[in-house]
């Protein structure tokens, strides 16, 4: 399992490069590429927080809406057979495919 940093509604990765002897990461779950690095774990946390603050400030300065991580929807490719089975199940139980997937994910993650 990967460790994630969290700050101001954003998540960031925390990795270590033995070759470069540096900690590094990126803001996760957004399309924009925002990287940060530090010499130790404590400084990495600070670098992540600064990266988030800088990202939000840059968006503000440019008059653009910052991306929100995990905004509540995503596309999943499941293949024709599983898609068909899901659609049939949803129809038979008078619920949407979205609710089938949502309930399955809730059970799986719990």
Buried (B, 14 or more C-beta within 10 A) or exposed (E): EEEBBBBEEBBBBBEEEEEEEBBBBBBBBBEEEBEBBBEEEEEBBEBBBEBBEEBBEEBEEEEEEBBEBEEEEEEEEEEEEEEEEBEEEBEEEEEEEEEBBEEEEEEEEE
